[in-house]
Amino acid sequence: MKKQSFNQNWYVYTGIANPFGAIFGADPLQNSKKVTLPYDAMIYEKTDKDEPNGTTSGFYPSKTYTFTKFFEAPKSWNNKQIMLEFEGVMSKAKVYLNNNLIATNDYGYSQFYVNLTPHLKYGEENTLQVTAINTNNSSRWYSGSGIYRNVNLWLGNDISLLPEGTHITTPDITKDEASVIIDSQLNNVAQNSNKLKIITNIIDKDKQIVASEEQIATIPAQSTITAHFRFNLDNPTLWSPDNPNLYHCQIVLKQTGLKIDQVEIPFGIRKLQLDAKHGLRINGKVTNLRGACIHHDNGIIGAATLADAEEFRCQKLKDAGFNAIRSSHHPMSKEMLEACDKIGMLVMDEISDMWNTPKHENDFSFEFSESWPKHVSKMIAKDFNHPSVVLYSLGNEIPEIGQESGRVQLRKLAEAIHRQDPTRFTTAALNGMVALIGAGNDALTPVS
C-alpha cells in the first residue's frame, strides 16, 4: 500500500462535539483552531499553579479535544483498500467518519489502523472526526494531549502489501555470509482470486541490488496469504552501534506486467546472543549497555513527535557516550526507532508503566487486563524490523509483581512476546521495595 501523510488541514477545539448544536444552527467548528499534526494540545494551555495533577503534568491542564478534517475521496478510490494509521492519540481515541464510529483505541502509545471504506463517500467531501480523551491526565508524567503523532493515509489496489505485514529476520550469520528471511502478507479484497508476480530485492547502502528473487502466487478471493523468501548474502555488512549499516528490502507486486504495489523497508543484519557468561553480544562482540531512560516528550516543545527532534535527541545522547536508550515507560515512537537504526542506538522498548494496579487514577491499569495482548502485538509489529531494538521490557516497577497473580501475569507477557518475536530478549524493570509492599503477606509465603 502507498503511504501518504494525512497531517495537514485539521481543526481542533476543546471538548467533545455537541450533538444538539446542529438543531440551533451552531457552527460545528466554532472556537476551533487550524493545526498541522502532530499536535500536542496540552502544551498550548496555560499553566495553573492549582492544577490538580501538579508536577505530574508540568502544571498544564489535561483535557479532551476534538479534531476534525474535511477531505474529498476521489471516485478513483472506489474498490480500493483505504486505511488510516494513527501513530499515537493521547490517551483514548474515538474515530468517526461521516458521523459513523469506525474505531476506538484505549492506549495512547499504541498505533492503530482504521479501515475507511465502509463509510466513505466517493466523489464527495467527507468529514473525519477524532475525539482525543485525556481528562485528568493519563500518566504520572507529562503526557501531552491530542493527536501527538503522525496520521498516515494508506492506499492500495485490490491486492496490496499490508502495513506492518512484512517480517525480516536474519537467523544465521557468519563472517562470510548471512541468511535473510522475508515473510510478507498480501491482502486480496476482490471477489475473485488473483494471480500475480512477487519480486523481492535486497538493496545495499549504495542503492545496489545485492539479491533478488521472483515468485508467482495465487491469492484466493477476500483472503490474505504470506509470501516467503530466503536469501543468502555473501560478505554482508553487519549492523551494530558502531557501524549502523542498513539494507532495504524492496517488494514489488506485478499483475499482467503492471506494477500494482511496492514497498521498501529498511533493516539491519545483526546477531544477538545473551548468556550469563558473556552478557549481551552483538555479532559475537560483548556489548555493555551504556543507557539512558527517555520519555516521549521533547521538553519545552511538548509531546508532539517530530522526526527531526527525535533524531536530534538521539544524536545528542550518542555524542554524550550512550549506546542504548529505554523508553520510559511506554512503546517508543516510529520516528525515534528510525533515528536509533540510523545513528546506532540500542533500544529497550517498554510496554507499560503499570499492569492492574494503578499508579495514577486515570492510567492504563483500568484497561490493561483485557487490552494488554493487542498492545503487545502492536508494539512487536512496530518494532520487528528495527535492528536497534534488542530488548522488550514487560513493565516498570510493577507493585503486584511480588504476588502470585503478578508472577502469572509476568509469564503471560513474556510468553506472548516470545511467541510473536522469538528473535529478541525480555526483561522487566523491578523495584524491590515496591514489589515487597505490593506483595503484602504474600511476600512471606514460601514458594513450593
Phi, psi and chi 1 to 4 in degrees:
 res  aa     phi    psi   chi1   chi2   chi3   chi4
   1 MET       -  146.7  -59.6 -178.4   79.1      -
   2 LYS   -88.1  130.5 -175.0  177.3 -179.5 -179.1
   3 LYS   -98.5  132.1  176.7 -178.4  173.9 -177.3
   4 GLN  -131.1  145.6  -59.2  177.2   14.3      -
   5 SER   -68.0  138.3  172.8      -      -      -
   6 PHE  -122.2   33.0 -146.3   57.7      -      -
   7 ASN   -88.9  -12.8  -73.2  -24.0      -      -
   8 GLN   -89.1  154.1  -57.4  -65.6  -39.8      -
   9 ASN    60.1   52.1  -59.6  -40.8      -      -
  10 TRP  -103.4  155.6  -72.5   80.5      -      -
  11 TYR  -122.4  139.5  -64.0   85.4      -      -
  12 VAL  -132.2  140.4   60.7      -      -      -
  13 TYR  -141.7  161.8   57.4   84.3      -      -
  14 THR   -79.5  137.2  -54.7      -      -      -
  15 GLY    96.4 -171.4      -      -      -      -
  16 ILE  -102.0  163.1   62.7  172.3      -      -
  17 ALA   -65.7  139.1      -      -      -      -
  18 ASN   -87.6  111.0  179.1    5.3      -      -
  19 PRO   -68.8  -15.4   25.5  -34.2      -      -
  20 PHE   -98.5   -4.8  -56.2  104.2      -      -
  21 GLY   -61.9  -37.7      -      -      -      -
  22 ALA   -63.2  -28.0      -      -      -      -
  23 ILE   -60.9  -35.6  -60.8  174.8      -      -
  24 PHE  -103.5   13.7  -56.4  101.4      -      -
  25 GLY    73.2   23.9      -      -      -      -
  26 ALA   -71.3  144.2      -      -      -      -
  27 ASP   -72.2  120.0 -179.1   -2.5      -      -
  28 PRO   -64.1  -18.5   22.6  -33.0      -      -
  29 LEU  -107.5   19.0  -65.1 -179.0      -      -
  30 GLN   -57.9  133.9 -172.9  176.6    8.9      -
  31 ASN    66.7   18.7  -59.7  -39.9      -      -
  32 SER   -87.5  163.5   68.5      -      -      -
  33 LYS  -127.6  134.0  175.2 -177.3  178.3 -177.7
  34 LYS   -80.8  130.0 -170.0  174.4 -177.5  179.9
  35 VAL  -138.2  162.4  -62.0      -      -      -
  36 THR  -112.5  132.7  -63.0      -      -      -
  37 LEU   -81.1  157.8  -53.8 -180.0      -      -
  38 PRO   -68.4  147.0  -15.2   28.9      -      -
  39 TYR  -140.0  119.2 -176.6   79.5      -      -
  40 ASP   -96.8  105.0  172.4   14.4      -      -
  41 ALA   -71.3  -26.4      -      -      -      -
  42 MET   -65.2  -38.5 -177.1 -175.6  -76.4      -
  43 ILE   -68.0  -16.9 -159.5   69.6      -      -
  44 TYR   -91.9   -2.9  -66.5   99.3      -      -
  45 GLU   -77.9  160.1  -62.7  -74.7   -6.3      -
  46 LYS   -82.8  135.5  -67.7 -177.5  178.8  179.6
  47 THR   -69.1  153.5   56.3      -      -      -
  48 ASP  -141.1  119.7 -178.7   -3.6      -      -
  49 LYS   -62.6  -19.1   64.4 -178.6  178.5   63.0
  50 ASP   -98.7    8.3  -63.5  -39.8      -      -
  51 GLU   -56.0  124.9  161.4   60.7   29.9      -
  52 PRO   -56.8  -32.0  -25.8   34.0      -      -
  53 ASN   -80.6  -11.3  -73.2  -59.1      -      -
  54 GLY    52.3 -129.8      -      -      -      -
  55 THR   -64.9  -22.7   55.5      -      -      -
  56 THR   -53.9  -42.8  -62.7      -      -      -
  57 SER  -109.4   15.2   63.0      -      -      -
  58 GLY    66.7   24.8      -      -      -      -
  59 PHE    66.7   14.6  -64.2   96.2      -      -
  60 TYR   -88.2  135.6  -73.8   92.3      -      -
  61 PRO   -71.9  144.8   24.9  -32.8      -      -
  62 SER  -104.9  130.0   51.3      -      -      -
  63 LYS  -137.5 -180.0  -59.3  178.2 -179.1  178.7
  64 THR  -103.9  141.6  -69.8      -      -      -
  65 TYR  -131.6  149.5  -59.7   88.2      -      -
  66 THR  -113.5  126.0  -63.0      -      -      -
  67 PHE  -109.1  136.0  -69.8   76.5      -      -
  68 THR  -131.3  140.1  -54.9      -      -      -
  69 LYS  -139.4  133.3 -179.5  179.7  174.6   72.1
  70 PHE  -104.9  132.5  -54.9  101.9      -      -
  71 PHE  -150.8  151.3   66.6   99.6      -      -
  72 GLU   -94.3  134.6 -176.7  177.3  -15.1      -
  73 ALA   -99.0  105.6      -      -      -      -
  74 PRO   -58.7  150.9  -19.9   31.1      -      -
  75 LYS   -60.2  -25.4  -69.4 -178.1  179.4  179.4
  76 SER   -66.0  -15.4   59.7      -      -      -
  77 TRP   -76.8  -16.1  -75.9    8.6      -      -
  78 ASN   -59.0  137.5 -159.1    4.0      -      -
  79 ASN    69.3   17.5  -62.5  -39.7      -      -
  80 LYS  -107.5  166.1  -67.7 -176.4  179.6  -66.5
  81 GLN   -88.4  122.6  -60.1 -174.0   56.9      -
  82 ILE  -131.7  120.0  -54.6  164.8      -      -
  83 MET  -132.8  152.9  -60.0  168.8   61.5      -
  84 LEU  -111.7  140.0  -84.1 -175.7      -      -
  85 GLU  -114.0  124.0  175.5 -167.2    5.9      -
  86 PHE  -103.3  114.0  -67.7   87.3      -      -
  87 GLU   -75.5  -20.7  -67.4 -174.2   13.1      -
  88 GLY  -179.9  125.0      -      -      -      -
  89 VAL  -128.4  124.9  179.7      -      -      -
  90 MET   -98.2  128.8 -170.6   60.3   66.4      -
  91 SER  -112.1  -20.8   65.2      -      -      -
  92 LYS  -125.1  143.1  -60.6  175.4 -179.8   64.0
  93 ALA  -129.7  143.0      -      -      -      -
  94 LYS  -127.9  129.3  -58.6 -177.0   79.0  170.7
  95 VAL  -116.0  128.2 -177.4      -      -      -
  96 TYR  -121.4  138.1  -59.0   83.9      -      -
  97 LEU  -121.7  118.5  178.9   60.7      -      -
  98 ASN    51.2   44.7  -61.1  -39.1      -      -
  99 ASN    72.9    8.0  -65.2  -39.5      -      -
 100 ASN  -103.4  126.6  -61.9  -74.3      -      -
 101 LEU   -67.2  121.9  178.4   66.7      -      -
 102 ILE  -118.6  -11.5   57.1  174.0      -      -
 103 ALA  -167.2  152.7      -      -      -      -
 104 THR  -135.1  157.4   61.2      -      -      -
 105 ASN  -146.7  135.3 -170.6   62.0      -      -
 106 ASP  -111.2   12.4   59.2    7.8      -      -
 107 TYR  -140.5  117.7 -169.9   32.2      -      -
 108 GLY   -67.2  -13.6      -      -      -      -
 109 TYR  -100.3   -0.5  -63.3  102.2      -      -
 110 SER  -101.4  137.3  -73.8      -      -      -
 111 GLN   -74.3  153.0   76.5  -80.0   14.6      -
 112 PHE  -148.3  153.1   61.6  101.2      -      -
 113 TYR  -114.1  145.4  -68.2   83.2      -      -
 114 VAL  -130.0  127.3 -174.8      -      -      -
 115 ASN   -82.8  119.2  179.8   14.1      -      -
 116 LEU   -88.9  -18.5  -63.6 -174.6      -      -
 117 THR   -60.6  -34.0   53.9      -      -      -
 118 PRO   -62.6  -26.3  -23.6   35.0      -      -
 119 HIS  -125.1   15.2  -62.1  -70.7      -      -
 120 LEU   -75.5  145.4  -90.4  179.1      -      -
 121 LYS  -108.2  107.3  -61.8  176.7 -179.0  177.7
 122 TYR   -78.2  136.1  -59.4  100.5      -      -
 123 GLY    76.8   10.1      -      -      -      -
 124 GLU  -132.9  169.9  -59.5  179.6   38.0      -
 125 GLU   -78.1  138.1 -176.2  178.1   78.0      -
 126 ASN  -117.6  151.5  -69.0  -99.1      -      -
 127 THR  -116.1  119.5  -58.0      -      -      -
 128 LEU  -107.2  130.9 -177.9   68.2      -      -
 129 GLN  -132.9  132.3 -166.3  173.9   77.8      -
 130 VAL  -125.0  123.6  179.6      -      -      -
 131 THR   -98.0  117.9  -55.0      -      -      -
 132 ALA  -104.8  106.8      -      -      -      -
 133 ILE   -98.0  115.1  -55.7  166.5      -      -
 134 ASN  -141.5   31.7 -164.5   33.8      -      -
 135 THR   -61.6  133.2  -55.1      -      -      -
 136 ASN    69.4   20.8 -161.0   27.6      -      -
 137 ASN    59.9  149.8 -154.5   15.7      -      -
 138 SER  -113.6    0.9   58.9      -      -      -
 139 SER  -142.7  164.7  -56.2      -      -      -
 140 ARG   -94.4   28.4   56.9 -171.6 -178.2   93.8
 141 TRP  -147.1 -178.4   54.4   80.7      -      -
 142 TYR   -70.6  115.4  179.3   86.1      -      -
 143 SER   -96.5  -26.8   65.8      -      -      -
 144 GLY    73.5  172.1      -      -      -      -
 145 SER  -144.6  157.0  -64.9      -      -      -
 146 GLY    95.2 -163.5      -      -      -      -
 147 ILE   -87.6   86.6  -52.2  177.2      -      -
 148 TYR   -93.5   -3.8   73.3  103.9      -      -
 149 ARG  -123.0  173.8  -70.7  178.8  177.8  170.3
 150 ASN   -63.2  152.4  -71.9  -37.9      -      -
 151 VAL  -116.3  129.4  178.5      -      -      -
 152 ASN  -121.7  139.4  -54.9  -56.5      -      -
 153 LEU   -98.5  129.0  177.8   70.0      -      -
 154 TRP  -113.9  123.0  -68.8   86.7      -      -
 155 LEU  -116.1  132.1  -64.8  174.4      -      -
 156 GLY  -140.1  159.8      -      -      -      -
 157 ASN   -82.9 -168.9  -65.9  -56.9      -      -
 158 ASP   -52.7  -40.4  -76.5   -5.5      -      -
 159 ILE  -114.8  126.3  -58.0  173.6      -      -
 160 SER  -144.9  155.3  -67.5      -      -      -
 161 LEU   -80.5  131.7  -66.4  151.2      -      -
 162 LEU   -79.8  139.3  -69.5  175.4      -      -
 163 PRO   -57.2  137.0  -20.6   31.1      -      -
 164 GLU    60.3   18.5  -62.2 -177.5   -7.0      -
 165 GLY   -97.4    4.0      -      -      -      -
 166 THR  -112.3  126.9  -63.5      -      -      -
 167 HIS  -114.5  129.2  -77.3 -178.0      -      -
 168 ILE  -119.0  125.0  -55.9  170.3      -      -
 169 THR  -127.7  155.4   54.2      -      -      -
 170 THR  -130.1   76.1   56.2      -      -      -
 171 PRO   -73.5  -28.9   26.7  -35.1      -      -
 172 ASP  -124.6  118.6  -59.2  -51.0      -      -
 173 ILE  -135.0  128.1  -58.9  173.6      -      -
 174 THR  -124.7  179.8   69.2      -      -      -
 175 LYS   -69.6  -17.4   64.0  178.2 -178.1  179.0
 176 ASP  -104.4  -24.4  -60.3  -40.7      -      -
 177 GLU  -156.2  165.0   63.9  177.5   -5.9      -
 178 ALA  -145.6  141.1      -      -      -      -
 179 SER   -92.8  138.6   61.8      -      -      -
 180 VAL  -125.5  119.1  178.9      -      -      -
 181 ILE  -109.1  129.8  -63.8  175.8      -      -
 182 ILE  -125.0  117.9  -60.2  166.7      -      -
 183 ASP  -115.3  120.8  -67.5  -53.6      -      -
 184 SER  -129.6  132.0 -167.7      -      -      -
 185 GLN   -88.9  131.3  -70.2 -174.0  -46.1      -
 186 LEU  -117.0  133.7  -72.0   69.0      -      -
 187 ASN  -116.0  132.9 -168.8   44.2      -      -
 188 ASN  -116.7  115.1  179.7   13.8      -      -
 189 VAL   -99.2   -0.1  -62.3      -      -      -
 190 ALA   -73.8  162.2      -      -      -      -
 191 GLN   -80.7   -2.7  -61.4  -67.1  -29.9      -
 192 ASN  -130.7  158.1   55.4  -75.7      -      -
 193 SER   -72.0  157.1   63.2      -      -      -
 194 ASN  -138.2  143.9  -80.4  -82.8      -      -
 195 LYS  -108.8  136.7 -175.2  178.1  179.8 -178.8
 196 LEU  -152.9  167.9   74.0  159.7      -      -
 197 LYS  -105.4  134.8  179.6 -174.5  -70.9 -173.6
 198 ILE  -113.7  120.5  -50.0  167.6      -      -
 199 ILE  -113.7  124.2  -54.9  165.5      -      -
 200 THR  -120.2  125.3  -61.7      -      -      -
 201 ASN  -119.0  145.5  -58.1  -45.9      -      -
 202 ILE  -109.8  125.0  -64.6  180.0      -      -
 203 ILE  -117.0  133.4  -57.7  170.7      -      -
 204 ASP   -88.3 -177.4   65.7   13.0      -      -
 205 LYS   -65.8  -19.6   64.1  179.1 -179.4  179.4
 206 ASP   -90.6   11.3  -62.1  -40.6      -      -
 207 LYS    65.9   26.5  -57.3 -174.1 -174.2  -57.4
 208 GLN  -100.0  137.8  -59.8  -62.5  -50.7      -
 209 ILE   -75.8  117.8  -64.5  176.6      -      -
 210 VAL  -103.9  -10.2  -65.1      -      -      -
 211 ALA  -160.2  146.6      -      -      -      -
 212 SER  -154.1  145.7 -177.1      -      -      -
 213 GLU  -151.7  148.2 -174.6  180.0  -30.4      -
 214 GLU  -122.7  147.5  -63.9 -176.9    4.3      -
 215 GLN  -137.0  151.4  -67.6 -178.6    9.7      -
 216 ILE  -107.0  129.8  -58.1  -63.0      -      -
 217 ALA  -134.4  148.5      -      -      -      -
 218 THR  -113.1  127.0  -62.3      -      -      -
 219 ILE  -109.6  118.7  -52.3 -178.4      -      -
 220 PRO   -60.3  161.5  -21.1   32.7      -      -
 221 ALA   -59.3  136.7      -      -      -      -
 222 GLN    47.4   55.1  -63.8 -173.6  -46.6      -
 223 SER  -148.3  170.4   63.2      -      -      -
 224 THR  -123.0  135.4  -58.9      -      -      -
 225 ILE  -122.9  165.1   67.8  167.3      -      -
 226 THR  -116.8  121.8  -60.0      -      -      -
 227 ALA   -89.3  134.1      -      -      -      -
 228 HIS  -116.7  128.4  177.6   82.3      -      -
 229 PHE  -129.1  144.9  -69.7   83.8      -      -
 230 ARG  -135.3  127.7 -175.2 -176.5 -177.7  103.6
 231 PHE  -121.2  151.1  -62.4   92.7      -      -
 232 ASN  -118.1  113.8  -74.7  -41.9      -      -
 233 LEU   -97.3  130.6  -65.2 -173.4      -      -
 234 ASP   -83.3  140.0  -67.0  -31.2      -      -
 235 ASN    47.5   56.6  -57.2  -48.5      -      -
 236 PRO   -70.3  150.4   30.1  -36.5      -      -
 237 THR   -93.1  116.5  -57.0      -      -      -
 238 LEU   -83.8  154.1  -54.8 -173.8      -      -
 239 TRP   -90.7  136.1 -173.7   97.2      -      -
 240 SER  -155.1  167.4   70.8      -      -      -
 241 PRO   -59.1  -31.1  -26.0   35.1      -      -
 242 ASP   -82.7  -22.4  -62.8  -33.7      -      -
 243 ASN  -143.3   78.8 -178.2   35.7      -      -
 244 PRO   -77.8   68.4   28.2  -33.5      -      -
 245 ASN   -78.8  132.7  179.3   73.5      -      -
 246 LEU  -119.1  135.7  -67.3  172.6      -      -
 247 TYR   -98.6  171.3  -71.3   86.8      -      -
 248 HIS  -127.0  134.3  -78.5   76.7      -      -
 249 CYS   -97.5  118.1  169.2      -      -      -
 250 GLN  -108.8  123.5 -179.5 -170.3   71.3      -
 251 ILE  -118.7  126.8  -55.3  173.3      -      -
 252 VAL  -122.1  131.2 -179.9      -      -      -
 253 LEU  -105.3  131.8  -55.6 -174.9      -      -
 254 LYS  -128.8  141.6  -73.1 -171.7  174.5 -177.8
 255 GLN  -135.5  125.2 -164.3  171.0   32.1      -
 256 THR    48.2   42.2   61.1      -      -      -
 257 GLY    82.4   -7.1      -      -      -      -
 258 LEU  -101.8  138.6  -61.1  176.5      -      -
 259 LYS   -75.1  124.4 -176.9  170.5   69.7  175.4
 260 ILE  -111.1  -13.1   60.1  171.9      -      -
 261 ASP  -165.7  154.8 -158.2    3.5      -      -
 262 GLN  -158.9  139.0  176.7  177.3  -39.2      -
 263 VAL  -135.8  154.4  -63.7      -      -      -
 264 GLU  -129.6  127.3  -83.4 -160.4   22.5      -
 265 ILE  -124.7  118.4  -57.4  167.3      -      -
 266 PRO   -71.0  145.9   22.7  -28.7      -      -
 267 PHE  -155.0  165.4   72.1   98.4      -      -
 268 GLY  -124.3  151.4      -      -      -      -
 269 ILE  -101.9  113.7  -60.6  174.3      -      -
 270 ARG  -155.5  152.7   55.4  105.6  175.8   93.7
 271 LYS  -112.8  127.3 -178.0  178.1 -177.8  179.6
 272 LEU  -104.6  136.3  -62.3  179.3      -      -
 273 GLN  -138.3  144.9  -64.8  169.6  -81.4      -
 274 LEU  -146.3  123.5 -176.1   65.3      -      -
 275 ASP  -154.9  168.0   57.9   60.5      -      -
 276 ALA   -69.0  -26.3      -      -      -      -
 277 LYS   -78.5  -44.7 -177.8  176.5 -178.9  179.9
 278 HIS  -106.2  -13.9  -58.9   96.9      -      -
 279 GLY    74.7 -143.8      -      -      -      -
 280 LEU   -86.5  130.6  175.2   66.7      -      -
 281 ARG  -121.9  136.0  -74.6  179.5  -73.2  172.5
 282 ILE  -118.9  117.9  -61.5  177.8      -      -
 283 ASN    57.0   36.5  -55.5  -33.6      -      -
 284 GLY    83.0   -4.6      -      -      -      -
 285 LYS  -100.4  128.3  178.3 -176.7  177.1 -178.2
 286 VAL   -60.9  127.5  173.4      -      -      -
 287 THR  -126.4  110.8  -56.4      -      -      -
 288 ASN   -85.2  134.6  -64.1  -40.9      -      -
 289 LEU   -83.4  118.5  -60.1 -177.7      -      -
 290 ARG  -106.2   89.2  -58.0 -176.1  -57.7  -82.8
 291 GLY  -111.8  162.9      -      -      -      -
 292 ALA  -136.5  151.3      -      -      -      -
 293 CYS   -97.6  136.5  -64.7      -      -      -
 294 ILE  -130.5  143.3   61.3  168.3      -      -
 295 HIS   -88.0  176.7  -77.1  -77.5      -      -
 296 HIS   -85.0  -12.9   68.5  -66.9      -      -
 297 ASP   -83.7  164.3   66.6  -78.7      -      -
 298 ASN  -115.6   50.6  -80.9  -68.9      -      -
 299 GLY    63.6 -127.2      -      -      -      -
 300 ILE   -68.5  -15.6   59.8  172.2      -      -
 301 ILE   -91.0    0.5   65.8  173.8      -      -
 302 GLY    89.2 -160.4      -      -      -      -
 303 ALA   -94.8   -2.8      -      -      -      -
 304 ALA   -58.0  127.8      -      -      -      -
 305 THR   -86.7  105.0  -59.6      -      -      -
 306 LEU  -112.5  128.7  -53.5  172.8      -      -
 307 ALA   -57.1  -44.8      -      -      -      -
 308 ASP   -64.4  -38.5  -72.5  -12.6      -      -
 309 ALA   -67.7  -39.0      -      -      -      -
 310 GLU   -64.8  -44.1  -60.6  -71.7   63.7      -
 311 GLU   -66.6  -39.5 -175.0  168.6  -26.9      -
 312 PHE   -58.9  -47.0  175.0   85.3      -      -
 313 ARG   -64.3  -43.0 -178.2  160.9   52.2  143.5
 314 CYS   -62.8  -44.0 -175.1      -      -      -
 315 GLN   -65.8  -38.9 -172.9   63.4   61.7      -
 316 LYS   -61.6  -41.2  -74.2  -64.6 -175.5 -177.9
 317 LEU   -65.7  -40.7  -71.9  167.8      -      -
 318 LYS   -64.2  -42.9 -171.0   72.0 -179.4  -75.6
 319 ASP   -64.0  -28.0  -66.3  -16.3      -      -
 320 ALA   -81.5   -3.1      -      -      -      -
 321 GLY   108.0    0.1      -      -      -      -
 322 PHE   -80.1  148.8  -65.3   96.9      -      -
 323 ASN  -125.7    5.4   70.5   -7.0      -      -
 324 ALA  -151.9  146.4      -      -      -      -
 325 ILE  -135.1  149.2   54.9  177.8      -      -
 326 ARG  -115.8  131.7  167.4 -171.5  172.7 -142.9
 327 SER   -78.8  119.9   60.5      -      -      -
 328 SER  -111.7  112.9  -56.4      -      -      -
 329 HIS  -131.7   74.5  -55.4  -75.2      -      -
 330 HIS  -168.3  161.6   41.9   71.0      -      -
 331 PRO   -61.4  138.4  -27.0   37.0      -      -
 332 MET   -77.0  154.9 -173.9  176.6  -73.7      -
 333 SER   -70.9  154.7   73.1      -      -      -
 334 LYS   -63.9  -36.3  -68.1 -173.8  173.9 -176.3
 335 GLU   -64.7  -39.6  -76.7   70.3   22.9      -
 336 MET   -69.3  -37.7  179.9   56.7   89.2      -
 337 LEU   -61.5  -41.5  -70.5  174.0      -      -
 338 GLU   -63.8  -39.0  -69.7  169.8    3.0      -
 339 ALA   -64.6  -41.0      -      -      -      -
 340 CYS   -65.6  -40.0  -69.0      -      -      -
 341 ASP   -59.2  -45.7  -70.5  -14.5      -      -
 342 LYS   -71.3  -40.3  175.2 -177.2  176.0 -178.8
 343 ILE   -88.3  -26.6  -67.7  169.1      -      -
 344 GLY    95.0   51.3      -      -      -      -
 345 MET  -116.4  126.0 -174.2   72.2   76.4      -
 346 LEU   -76.2  150.0  -58.3  174.4      -      -
 347 VAL  -128.5  132.6  171.4      -      -      -
 348 MET  -106.8  110.8  178.3 -163.4  -61.7      -
 349 ASP   -96.0  132.2 -151.2    4.7      -      -
 350 GLU  -112.8  135.6 -168.0  160.0   77.3      -
 351 ILE   -76.3  -38.7 -175.2   61.4      -      -
 352 SER  -167.5  160.0  179.3      -      -      -
 353 ASP   -89.4  -12.6 -175.9   44.5      -      -
 354 MET  -151.2  159.7   75.8  -62.5  -64.8      -
 355 TRP  -108.8 -104.8  -66.0  -14.5      -      -
 356 ASN   -96.6  -13.8  -63.3  -56.8      -      -
 357 THR   -97.8  120.2  -60.1      -      -      -
 358 PRO   -72.1  150.3   25.9  -33.7      -      -
 359 LYS  -111.1  -12.1  -64.2  179.1  179.3  177.0
 360 HIS  -146.1  145.3 -171.6  -81.7      -      -
 361 GLU   -66.8  -13.6   62.7 -175.1   53.6      -
 362 ASN  -127.4   31.0 -166.3   36.7      -      -
 363 ASP   -89.7 -172.9   63.6   21.0      -      -
 364 PHE   -72.0   -8.1 -177.9   51.3      -      -
 365 SER   -60.6  -27.8   63.3      -      -      -
 366 PHE   -74.5  -19.6  -64.0   94.9      -      -
 367 GLU  -105.6  -14.9  -70.5   79.2   25.2      -
 368 PHE   -57.8  -46.4 -178.1   85.8      -      -
 369 SER   -58.9  -33.0   61.8      -      -      -
 370 GLU   -98.8  -24.4  -65.2 -176.2   -2.0      -
 371 SER   -99.4  -16.2  -66.9      -      -      -
 372 TRP   -57.7  -37.1   71.5  -98.3      -      -
 373 PRO   -60.6  -41.5  -24.8   36.4      -      -
 374 LYS   -70.6  -32.5   69.1  179.6  179.4 -177.5
 375 HIS   -78.0  -29.8  -66.0  -64.0      -      -
 376 VAL   -61.3  -45.2  162.8      -      -      -
 377 SER   -62.5  -38.9  -63.7      -      -      -
 378 LYS   -66.1  -41.1  -70.4  178.7 -179.5 -177.7
 379 MET   -62.4  -43.8 -179.6  176.7   69.8      -
 380 ILE   -66.9  -42.3  -67.8  171.6      -      -
 381 ALA   -59.5  -38.4      -      -      -      -
 382 LYS   -68.8  -38.6  170.3  179.5   62.0   69.5
 383 ASP   -90.8  -19.8  -68.5    1.6      -      -
 384 PHE   -53.6  -43.0 -162.1   94.3      -      -
 385 ASN   -92.5    8.2  -64.0  -37.3      -      -
 386 HIS   -94.0  114.5  -69.9  -79.7      -      -
 387 PRO   -66.2  -20.3   24.0  -34.1      -      -
 388 SER   -66.9  -26.7   55.8      -      -      -
 389 VAL   -79.4  118.8  179.6      -      -      -
 390 VAL  -119.5  -21.1  -64.0      -      -      -
 391 LEU  -137.7  144.1  -79.9  166.7      -      -
 392 TYR  -109.6  133.1  -66.4  116.1      -      -
 393 SER   -98.4  130.7  172.4      -      -      -
 394 LEU   -82.5   -8.9  -51.3  177.7      -      -
 395 GLY   163.2  166.8      -      -      -      -
 396 ASN  -121.4  116.8  172.4   63.4      -      -
 397 GLU    46.4   58.7  -61.6 -178.5  -22.5      -
 398 ILE   -81.4  120.1  -55.8  -61.8      -      -
 399 PRO   -61.2  -41.7  -23.0   33.3      -      -
 400 GLU   -79.8    3.7   67.4  -97.4   36.3      -
 401 ILE   -67.3  -18.2 -154.4  165.6      -      -
 402 GLY   -83.5   -5.6      -      -      -      -
 403 GLN   -96.2  164.1  -59.2  175.0    2.9      -
 404 GLU   -60.3  -42.1  180.0  178.8  -18.0      -
 405 SER   -63.7  -35.3   60.8      -      -      -
 406 GLY   -68.3  -38.9      -      -      -      -
 407 ARG   -66.6  -36.5  -64.3 -169.6  -71.0  -88.1
 408 VAL   -65.0  -43.6  170.9      -      -      -
 409 GLN   -63.2  -40.8 -179.9   64.9   69.7      -
 410 LEU   -58.4  -45.4 -179.1   69.3      -      -
 411 ARG   -65.7  -39.4 -177.7  168.1  -65.7  -81.4
 412 LYS   -61.0  -43.5  -73.8 -179.0  177.8  178.6
 413 LEU   -62.6  -47.2  -77.5  160.8      -      -
 414 ALA   -62.7  -43.3      -      -      -      -
 415 GLU   -65.7  -38.6  -70.7  174.8  -13.5      -
 416 ALA   -63.9  -42.2      -      -      -      -
 417 ILE   -66.9  -44.5  -72.3  177.3      -      -
 418 HIS   -69.1  -28.1  -72.0  -57.2      -      -
 419 ARG   -65.7  -41.7  -83.6 -164.4  -53.8  -88.5
 420 GLN   -88.2  -24.0  -62.9  174.0   61.5      -
 421 ASP  -145.3   85.6 -174.3   -2.1      -      -
 422 PRO   -78.4    3.5   28.1  -34.0      -      -
 423 THR   -89.3   -9.9   68.7      -      -      -
 424 ARG  -126.2  173.3  -66.7  179.1  172.6   92.7
 425 PHE  -107.4  161.5  -52.5  105.2      -      -
 426 THR  -122.6  154.5   57.9      -      -      -
 427 THR  -151.5 -178.0 -174.5      -      -      -
 428 ALA  -147.4  144.1      -      -      -      -
 429 ALA   -86.1  114.1      -      -      -      -
 430 LEU  -110.3  142.7  -58.9 -177.7      -      -
 431 ASN  -120.4  111.3 -178.6  -46.7      -      -
 432 GLY   -57.9  -43.1      -      -      -      -
 433 MET   -66.4  -43.6  -68.1  -58.1  -62.7      -
 434 VAL   -61.3  -41.6  170.1      -      -      -
 435 ALA   -65.5  -40.1      -      -      -      -
 436 LEU   -67.6  -43.1  -77.8  171.7      -      -
 437 ILE   -64.9  -42.0  -66.2  171.0      -      -
 438 GLY   -65.8  -29.9      -      -      -      -
 439 ALA   -73.9  -31.3      -      -      -      -
 440 GLY    59.8 -134.0      -      -      -      -
 441 ASN   -65.7  -22.6  -68.6  -25.4      -      -
 442 ASP   -62.3  -26.6 -160.5   17.3      -      -
 443 ALA   -65.9  -21.0      -      -      -      -
 444 LEU   -94.6   -3.6  -55.4  176.4      -      -
 445 THR   -84.4  122.7  -55.9      -      -      -
 446 PRO   -66.9  146.9   22.0  -31.7      -      -
 447 VAL   -88.9  125.0  177.3      -      -      -
 448 SER   -89.7      -   57.9      -      -      -
